[in-house]
Amino acid sequence: MATTLFANASVLDGRAEAALADRHVLVEDGVIREVSDRPLRASSARTVDLRGRTLMPGLIDCHVHVIATVADLGRNAELPNTLVAVRSARIMRGMLMRGFTTVRDLGGADVGLVQAIDEGLIEAPRLVICGKALSQTGGHTDYRGPYHARDVDYYRDRAGSLGRVVDGVDQVRRACREEIKGGAAFIKIMANGGVSSPTDPIAFLGLSADEIRAAVEEARNAQTYVAAHLYTDEAIRRAVELGVVSVEHGNLITPETARLVKERGAYVVPTNVTFDVLAKEGAALGLPPASVAKIEDVREQGLAALGILREAGVAMAYGSDLLGDMHRHQSEEFVLRGRVLPAIDVIRSATVAAAGVVGHEGRLGIVEAGAHADLIVVDGDPLADLSLLTGQGRHMPAIMKGGRFVKDGLAA
């Protein structure tokens, strides 16, 4: 593998309040070998002068659905498995070209996609999966609707299905064990109503307390954790008290519950961009009317929740949660968060903070010796202008994953 020396870079990974100027970073054999404030020598390396540019770790999106190839998730589950897989490969390549070198899938992606990436069969980010998300009958990811009584087992092996339906503690335990056996790095449950599903208003509580406890116990037994789809304050409080670690969305959280999240050592993955885009484009892209009607229930409070979470000191990671053709808006979450949060906090959410969420703290999300050489080069200073991280990678002349350039517009 080629050796690369980045010289005179401004290094920004969120660990400091500002970029570190005039750094020299040596990449060899897929890892960062050395980071120095003095010039480095490497006779066999390609040297690239990054003066005036920013060198960052590859971005991490902690809430994606790479198998969501159309906005209507019920229809997505009916698509041929082979078509979903090929479309997913294209979706993931788009993510990589936006600078996201790692993504965490919150329902649907399986170990086959992970293996295809690891074998180099498709060009895509590192993929961290939960397998199928777990939902009760009539909950979020039960897309059958009120008039459709097909056996839910049909959806379990559909590549385009985000989740599987489980009812009762025994079914929850078995599903958790099966997903972990199948390569899941964590467990995802649907503990609240959702926008995209047809029969569960936002305020619905998903799964019983005993079912959630069972999922938490099974995850802990496997040395991992539970992430939960959550909007309402009641649902968030209940889930965190029952042992959920990763709160997905969290739009309607109150200051009191935010403090509980902090006390319990949990964290939140807000996903404001999906509600912004769904409101503007969802109907035109096939989101059913029942789902469109639910968007405003959570959209308005999403940005306000960011301030509540920051005030409570809650750790936040970057999430987008987009569907179908909406994936192209993935990077716009940076700008939305920047309306409420300091730019450095927004950058941390997609770098050093996100690395802990995906289970690779110290290996991803930082520019440091020993870390994976997942790196992006940005024209200018993202701290001064977060929109430099948008535009489909337009402002990123180079993207590197595992020491290999997947995009290279740099002069030697």
Buried (B, 14 or more C-beta within 10 A) or exposed (E): EEBBBBBBBBBBBBBEEEBBEBBBBBBBEBBBBBBEEEEBEBEEBBBBBBEEBBBBBBBBBBBBBBBBBBBBBBBBBBBEBEEBBEBBBEBBBBBBBBBBBBBBBBBBBBBEBBEBBEEEEBEBBBBBBBBBBBBBEBBBBBBBBEEEEEEBEEBBEBBBBBBBBBBBBEBBBBBBBBBBEEBBBBBBBBBBBBBBBBBBEBEBBBBBEEBBBBBBBBBBEBEBBBBBBBBBBBBBBBBBEBBBBBBBBBBBBBEEBBBBBBEEEBBBBBBBBBBBBBBEBBBEBBBBEBBBEBBEBBBEBBBEBBEBBBEBEBBBBBBBBBBBBBBBBBBBBBBBBBEBBEBBBBBBBBBBBBBBBBBBBEBBBBBBEEBBBBBBBBBBBBBEBBBBBBEBBEBBBBBBBBBBBBBBEBEE
